[in-house]
């Protein structure tokens, strides 16, 4: 085996190692981003619940937290039909 052949084989092997390492880094980064996304969603949900509770306490129950849009739309339709 000549020096050029050995160098080419080494370069090819090194390239394969680098490419497989990049795939591993990408997978790890995706997992970290996924976990961070879930944590952010949970923090937003917790903040919204706390804000709704604080609003309810501050207004002494005069204003209730928003319901889901579907439920609010159904109730609005029912109220419009009754009048």
ABEGO torsion letter per residue (X at the ends): XBAAAAAAAAAAAAAAAAAAAAAAAAAAAAAAAAAAAAAAAAAAAAAAAAAAAAAAAAAGGABBBBBBAAAAAAAAAAAAAAX
